[in-house]
Amino acid sequence: MHPEIIETVKRALAEDIGTGDLTSQMTVPADRQAEGKFYARAAITVAGIELLPLIFELRGGVDHLELLKQPGDQTYDGELIAVVRGNARRLLECERVALNFIQRLSGVATLASKYVAAVAGTRTKVLDTRKTTPGLRRLEKAAAAAGGVTNHRMGLFDYILIKNNHITAAGGVKQALAGTAGATVPVEVEVRTWDELNEALDAGAKRLLIDNLTPAEAKRWVDHVAGRASIEISGGITLDTIRAYAEAGADYISVGAITHSAVAVDLNFRVTLLG
């Protein structure tokens, strides 16, 4: 597992447990054994469940842990998704952190799967964005991928995306693109006007980002590009509109809502005593 994810889980446990789970320590015998079951309370796309072994391991481990679902799997309302057995106090102190991760990340995956389903049958790929919860990007992008979305750039370091402010600061589309000569990572440029579109094509741009157009306007731009560059469409895309943009001929559609507006799903953790 990536070191960033391990550190994120460590911080989450430290944030919640601190110097100890006072309630469990004062009410539950130290040697009590229990079984905990995680249930989905709705039809969801699962994500984050792969964190369960790490969460419990970081608190000393458990006797048994079984994942009945994997990232990307679908559930029905009431379906059992994981079972854990071990020290009752440990199960209780890890409960909220485990639920928080799975609920949040499954919310991202579930919303992502809806966007992917909305463009089914077209050639368009749905992309996520950098509009993620600070510190959780790697996890949220993994959740988006579990929902069928194609991950876009992880950060500013692995992809060149020339946006409107870069164009302004560089002095124009042509100047900005010229500065990327010899780049060893993908280069994409945002075009906001018909003139910028043609300037980018004349400068040899191979990937274009077009923003805040209607589906009809987007189709006109796609037809004009005629395969000379791949096209990503963004800007306020919703589940109600994404299909029209896909049918306009977009190669990619990026949707910030997948991560910034996903609602946590409903899960339940039930404990029963053993022995």
N, C-alpha and C positions, 0 to 999 in steps of 0.2 A: 504494500500500500504506500502511496506517495507520502513522503515526510511531512508535507504541508497538511495532509488530511490527519495524520497522526497527531500533529500539534494542535490542530483545530479541535479534535475530540478531547485531547488532554485539557485544553482550556475550558471546554464546555463542562467537563466533569468537575474541574476545580471551581468554576464559577458557581455551580449548583451545590456541590457537596461541601466545599470549603474545609473546615476542620472536622466535619463529621455530620452524619444524618442523625440529628438529635432525637427526632421522633421515633425512628426505628430502634436506636440504641436504648431508649427508655421504655419501649413497649414490647419489643420482640426479643425473646431469648436468643442469646448469642449462637447457640448450636442448632436453632430451628432450621429445618430444611423445607423447601417449598418448590412448587412448579409455577412458572408464569407462562401465560399464553397471550400472544399478540394476535388480535383480530382486526380485519378491515371492517369498517362500519359502512362501507359504500363500495360501489364498483369503481376501482381505481387502477392506475398503472403504478406498479411498485418501484420505488427507488430508495436508496439509503439503507436497505435492509442488510447489505453487506457490511455495514458498520457495527452490527451487533456483536460479533466475536471480539472486535477490538475494544468496544466499550466495556464489556465484562472482563476481558483480559487485563485491561488497565487498572481494574479495581480488585484484582486478585484471582480472577477466573471463576468458572462454574463447573459443575460436574457434567452437564450435558447441554448442548445447544444445537438445535436443528432448525435450519432455514427451509421452510416449505415453499417459499417463493424466491425468485431471483429478480434482479433489476430488469425492468421491462415486461415482467409478467403482469397479466390482468387478474383481477379478483372479482368476486361477487360480494354483495353485502353479507357480512357475517362470516366470511371465510377466514379460517385459521392460517396465519402466514409464518409464524415462528413459535418455537417452544424452547424454554430454558428451565433448567433444574439446578438447584444449588442452595447455598446459604440464603436464607430468607432476607436477612438484612441487606445482603449484596444485591439481590434482585430489586429490593425496594429503593435502594439509593441510586440505582442506575435507571430506574423506570422512566423518569421525566426526560432525562437526556436522550435516552433511546427513542422515546416517542417523539420528542421535538425534532430530531434528525429525520426520522422516517416520515413523519407527517409533513414536514416542510418539503423534503425532497420528493416524496410521492406526489405532492401537490404540483410541483414543477413538471414531473414526468407525466402526470395526468393531463395537465393543460397542453403540454407539448404534443401528446398523442392526439389530442383533438385537432390541433392545427395541421398535423401531418395527415390525419384522416380527411380533412377538408380539401386537400389538394390531391387526393388519391386519383390516379388515372391520368394525371398530367406529368410533365417531365420536371416540374419545379421541385427544388429541394428547399425545405424550411431551415433557416439558420437561427441560432440564438445570438445574443449580443453580449456586450460587456456591462449591461445594466443588471448587475448582480448584487447580492448582499455583500458588503465589504467583509472580506475574510472568508467567504464561502464560495468564491467563484469556482474553484475546481470541483467542489461537490455539486454545485448547482448545474454546472455544465455536464457533469456525468449524469445527473438526473434528466437533463434535457435530452441527452443522447439515449437514455433508457426509454424515453418517450418517442424515439424515432427521429429526432431533430439532428441535423448536421451541425457540429460545433464550428463556430466561426473562430476568430482569433482569441487566444487566451488572454492576451494583453497587448500593450504597446510594443512589446519586444519581439514578437514573432510574425508580424504581418504589417505591411505598409498600407494604411488607409488614409488617403489624402482627402480631407473633408473641407467644408467651406472656409473654416478659419485658417487652415493651412494654405489654401489657395490664395486667400487675401494676404496672408503674411508673406507668401512666396512671390506675389506679384502677378499671379495668373495660373491657369491650368497648365499651359505649356511649360512655364518656368518650374512649377512644382514637379511635373513629370520628369523634366530634364535632370532634376536633382537626384532622381532615383536610379539613374543609369548604373548598371552593374549590380543592382540589388540582388541578394541571394534568397530573398523571401518574396512571396507574392505581393504585387502592387495593384491597388485598386484606387480609383479616383471618383469622387462625387461630382456630378454635374447637375447644375441647378437651372440652366437655361439652354435653349436650343443652340445658341452660339458656343456655350461651354461644351455641349455634347459634340459638336463638330470639331472644336479645337482639340478635345481629347482624342477623338478618332484620328485626326490629322497627325497628332503627336505619337500615335502608335499604341494608345491605351488598349490593354487586353481585358480589363475588367472594369465595369462601370457601376457606380451606385447612383440610382435615381430616387429622389425623395419627394414625397408629398405631391404626387400626381394622381389624377383620377385613373381608373382602369382604362378608359378610352384614350386618355393622353399617353399613358404608359404603352399601350399597344402601338400608337403612332411612333413613339421613340424606338420601340423594339423593332418595328418594321423598317425604320430608317437605318438602324444599326446593321440589320440583315446578317447577323452572325459574325460581324467583324470583331466583336468583343462579347464576352459574357455579361449578363445584366443582373444586378441585384436590385430589388425594389424594397423600399422601406418607408416608414413614416405613417404611424397611426393605423397599421394593419390590424384588423379584427377578425374574429371567426366568421363574421357575416360578410366580410369583403375579400378575404384572402383568395377565395376561389376565383373571383373575377380577375384578380391580378395574375394568378397563375395562368388563367386562360388567355391573358394578354400576351403570354409568351415569355414570362420571366424565367431565367435560369435558376434564380435564387430569390427567396423572400425572407427578409430578416424581421424578427418579431421580438421586440424588447419585453412585451407583456409576459412572455413565457417565464421569465425569471423575476421581473419586477412586480408583477401583479398576480402571480399564482397564489391561490388560497390553500392553506394547509388542509390535508384530508383528515377525515375522522378515523382514528384508531382507538382500540381499547386494549388494556393490559389487565388480565385477571390472574390473581394469585390464589393457589390452593395449597394446603399443607400436605407434606409427605410424611409417612410413617406415623 
